[in-house]
Amino acid sequence: MSPRRAAVLRDGGGEQSLRAHLIATAERMISEHGTIGLTVRGIAREAGVADGVLYNHFADKEELLAHALRARVRAVERGLSGLPEPGGGTVEGNLRAYITHGLDLHRAVLPAFAGLLAQPQVLARFADLGGPGENWRDQLIGYLRAERELGRLAPEAPVDAAARMIVGVCHEAVLSLLFHGAVTPDAVPVAPDEVDALVAAVLDGVGR
């Protein structure tokens, strides 16, 4: 987009339109190239605006990157299968679906987060953008608590601990691929039989 076109976007749609354009541009750059080396100048050039324009719409680079990172996560989530509802199907099958969803999500977004480890302010801003119950971890905890209320898990089942176990496996599996430079669209961080083993390990502790 040329600077002239960006100005038209700003004037025709209001300030929020150009702000959304900048977020979408940064999100696309993260999707295509990751976050390492991502600069304000690079985002501005890709968006077709002067460098200083970004600071008319964001307090700083960290705010823009946090919003772009959130947009990237949401884009990945839209491409994944929906999560099962409590009370439907079997707990075993539903947990497999949650674990597979989590592995696919982490495989897609963790490289972007890893590129920002040296910029903790971006990650802190990103964390502040999410509302309660929005992310996969919160949805997993909510699902397990609901199943406990429905009586499909033991009344005293430590579901928060079970969720931490599942989240930890997803983190560890994808981080292992990342450290070996093997995070690719077709990489499988955990084999299906290992997912089954994780489900069994969780339910041995919380199943009726």
N, C-alpha and C positions, 0 to 999 in steps of 0.2 A: 504494500500500500504506500503510495507516495505521500509526502507531507501535505500536499494540497488535498488529497482524498481524506487524510486523517482530520484535517481542519473541517472539511465538510461533515464528517462523521460527528465531530464535536458540536458544530453549530446546529446541525439538523436534529440530533437526538439528545442534546443536553450533555452535561458533564459526565453523567453515569455511563453513557454510551462509549465514550472514549476510554473511560476507566475499564469498562468491560472488555474493550478491544485490547487494551494493554495486558490485562490478565489472561485473555485467550491467547495472545501472542506468546507470552512467557510460558503458559501451559504447553503450547505446541512445541516450543523449543526444549522444554524439559522432556516431553515425550520422545522427541527425535534425537536429542543429544545429551540428555541428562542434565545435572545441575553443576557439575564441575566446570569451572571457568565461565559460568554464566554471569554476564556483566550488565549494568544499566545501559551502557553504550550499545552493547549487542542487542538487547531487547528493544531499545529505541529505534535502532536502524531497521530491525526486522518489522517493527510496527509502523515505520515510516514517519517518525516524529523526531523532533529535536531532543537531545538528551535531557534538557531541563524540564521538558513537558511532563515527565513522569512525576516530578516533585510537585506538580500542580494537583495531582490526584492521589498521591500516596505520601505518607510522612517520610518514608525512607525506602531504600531498596529492600530491607527486610520485610516490610509490610507487603510490598508487591509480590515477593517470592513466596510468602506465606499463603497469600490468596491463590497464586498460581499453583502451588503445591496442593492446596485443597481442591482446586478445580481438576487437577490431574487425578487425584484419588477418586473423586466423584465420577470422572469419565471412565476410569477402570471399573468401578463398581457397576456402572450401567451396562457394561459389557459382560458381566458375570451372571450366572444363574441366580434366581431368587432363592432366599433362604426359607426353609420350611417353618410352618407355624406350630406352636405347641399343641399337643393333642392329636396331631395328624400323623399318619404313617407309624413307624416305630422309632423309639428313641435311638436305637443303634443306627438305623438308616439316616435319621436326621442329623446325628452327630457326624457321620461320614460326610454329609452334605456341607455342614458347617466347617469341618476341617478342610475339605477340598476347596471351598470358597476362600478360606483364610490363606491357604497355601498359594492359590492363584493370585489373590490380592497382594500378598507380600512379595511374591516373585515379580510382579509388575511394578510396584512402587518403591520397594526397599532400595534399589540402586539410586533412586533420586534422593532419598533420605540420607543414604550413606555419603553422597556427595556434599551434604550440608553439615556433616558432623563438626566441621571446623567453624560453623556459623550457628551456634546454639540459639542466638536471638531469633533466627528464622524459625527454628523448630519450636521455640516457646510461643512465638506469634501464631504459628500453625495450630498448636494445641489450644490456644485461647479461642480460635475460630469455631471449634466444634461444640455443638450442643449436647446435652446428656442423651445417651441412647442412640447417637448417630453412627458411631463407628462399629465395626464388626465385633470388636471385643465386648462392647457394651451389649450388643444384640445377642451375642453368645451367652453372656451372663443372664440376660433377661429371659432367654429361652430356657436355660437350665432351671432358673427359679420358677418359671411358669410350670414346667414339667413336674417340679417338686410339689407345687401347689395342687396339681392335678392328680397327684398320687402315683405318677409313673416313675418317680424316683423315691428313694427312701426319705422319710420325713425329716431326718437330720442330715441329709446328704450335704457335704461341704462343697456346694456347687461353685463358689467363688474360687476355691482351690483347684477344682477340676478345670475351670476355665483358664486359670493361670497355667496349668499343665499344658493345655491345648495351645494356648498362645505361645508359650515357650517353645514348643516343638516347631511351630510355624516359623518363629524367629530364627531358631537354631538351624533349621533345614535350609532356609533361604540364605542366611548369612554364610553357611558353609559353601554354597554355590558361589556366592559373591566373592568370598576370599580366594576361590580357585578360578575366578574369572569365567564362570560357567553359567551365569544368569542370562539365559536366552529365552525367546518366546516358547520354544519347544522343550525346554529343560523341565524335568520332573523332579522336584525337590524330595518327594517322599513317594515310594512305590505304593500301589494299592494295598498290598498285604501289610505294609507298615502302618497305613491308615487304620486298617482293621485291628491291628495289634494295639494301637493307641486307644481306639474306641473300647476295646476289651479291658485295657488297663484302667480307663476312667470308670467304666461301669462295674468293674469288680469292686470298686470302692464305694460307688453311689447307687448301684442298681438294687432293686428290691431282692 
